[in-house]
Amino acid sequence: VRRTAALIAGGGPAGAAAAILLARGGARPELIERHRAPPEIVCGGFLGWDALALLGRLGIDAAALGAHPIGRLRVIRGERIVEAALPHAAAGLSRRALDTALLAGAERAGVAIERGTAIRRAEGRTLHLADGGEIAGDALFLATGKHELRGLARPKDAAGHDPSTGLRSFLPASPALRRTLDGVIELHLFDRGYAGLLLQEDRTANLCLSVARSRVAGGIDALIADLARESPHLGERLAASPPSTWAAVAGVPYGWRTEETQPGIFRLGDQAGVIASLAGDGVAIALASGTRAARAFLRDGAAGAEGFQRAFAARSARPIGVAGRLRHIAERRHAAWLLPLLRLPGLPGLLARATRIGD
Ligand SMILES: Cc1cc2nc3c(=O)[nH]c(=O)nc-3n(C[C@H](O)[C@H](O)[C@H](O)COP(=O)(O)OP(=O)(O)OC[C@H]3O[C@@H](n4cnc5c(N)ncnc54)[C@H](O)[C@@H]3O)c2cc1C
């Protein structure tokens, strides 16, 4: 078994943020990532102001990567549309661009990255790799995101009785769609789910859906046909710029959060807590957790894991709790009647702030 001081499982925003700061602090971390190049994972591509600030501290300027600036939120339910200014500037950036920049930053900081190697399972802080290798960390930073790692998986019931499926596709952004989405994130609310739509740096529009499993039983084509009837504005956008391929992730455990861990194991990002995706703050939570875990390790070593986990669970309680309640309201039929409340001065900004982890 090879040994290392700081071992990171997963090279998404949480793992990469921890890696950069651990390397800057002299901890010589090693990171294992199963993909050779960052894939387009299921994610809406929305970066709030807290995510942008956290990225800035990691040396990443989203605007320089071509991120699409976003200043307004448009919420649509049936025929009703409400639009409001966001309290601070946000952006749309593909996960491929974001993860590529983060891992490049980690490499520049001196992180040893093993790409293209899947971790099969964990036994405490020892990782068993698909190539037969074994590597043990004095500290392990678990950052495998949506995916469970055998040996350190979230509880089986974390996703609840009708768990959400995440679906993502890219729409070719015609000039008309570009005009519609210029500076805006659209949230289309419907029964048991929502769709987010925004422009990103590569001139495509990222379409991300979160839908209860009970609604996808008939397949994606049937779901999209149903949504076109239920959400005419979404239907119009999809008819003009049809999605081609879809990526999916099942059983997303929204609202799950842990304050417990095992000795020397720092749980980061979605492995620490999963915010309802309509809040668009999962990447910020991932970056914040990686940042705080690295600080805790540099201060207290592996012994800092339990204190970090408790403190991060407390810190993320409000955004995850508020986002969960908003999701509950948004996915119910009466949401259409509540939509005009978003016209109350200050309310959209208040809600947007309450669902941020902050920087
Ligand atoms: C439908 C949907 C829409 C969303 N939209 C947004 C949004 O617009 N904005 C936002 O901020 N958040 C959004 N989120 C949430 C966001 O995607 C996550 O919170 C965020 O990606 C968590 O980052 P992470 O680093 O913890 O995990 P991930 O981003 O999932 O990264 C995990 C990494 O670990 C690697 N990995 C996993 N398993 C293994 C293994 N066994 N061996 C080696 N490597 C492994 C993966 O390849 C990946 O690179 C959305 C989520 C969903 C479901």
The ligand as an ORCA input file, in Angstrom:
! r2SCAN-3c Opt
* xyz 0 1
  C     -29.868     18.646    -12.110
  C     -28.771     19.397    -11.362
  C     -28.470     20.716    -11.701
  C     -27.495     21.417    -11.000
  N     -27.225     22.713    -11.346
  C     -26.312     23.416    -10.638
  C     -26.012     24.764    -10.979
  O     -26.532     25.304    -11.956
  N     -25.108     25.436    -10.212
  C     -24.513     24.863     -9.134
  O     -23.727     25.535     -8.446
  N     -24.756     23.572     -8.815
  C     -25.634     22.838     -9.537
  N     -25.857     21.531     -9.234
  C     -25.125     20.918     -8.128
  C     -23.673     20.621     -8.515
  O     -23.644     19.898     -9.727
  C     -22.983     19.817     -7.407
  O     -23.346     20.295     -6.145
  C     -21.467     19.912     -7.580
  O     -21.101     19.367     -8.831
  C     -20.761     19.171     -6.457
  O     -19.374     19.210     -6.685
  P     -18.445     18.019     -6.163
  O     -17.045     18.423     -6.442
  O     -18.844     17.651     -4.782
  O     -18.841     16.747     -7.061
  P     -18.840     16.533     -8.656
  O     -18.954     17.804     -9.378
  O     -19.879     15.469     -8.900
  O     -17.380     15.939     -8.939
  C     -17.020     14.662     -8.456
  C     -15.760     14.218     -9.182
  O     -15.338     12.972     -8.620
  C     -15.040     12.056     -9.671
  N     -15.351     10.712     -9.189
  C     -16.560     10.258     -8.763
  N     -16.468      8.955     -8.393
  C     -15.167      8.600     -8.592
  C     -14.451      7.378     -8.402
  N     -15.051      6.268     -7.954
  N     -13.124      7.365     -8.707
  C     -12.488      8.492     -9.151
  N     -13.141      9.665     -9.360
  C     -14.453      9.723     -9.078
  C     -15.996     12.472    -10.804
  O     -15.519     12.029    -12.055
  C     -15.997     13.996    -10.671
  O     -14.950     14.588    -11.410
  C     -26.803     20.792     -9.946
  C     -27.074     19.451     -9.623
  C     -28.051     18.760    -10.328
  C     -28.352     17.327     -9.963
*
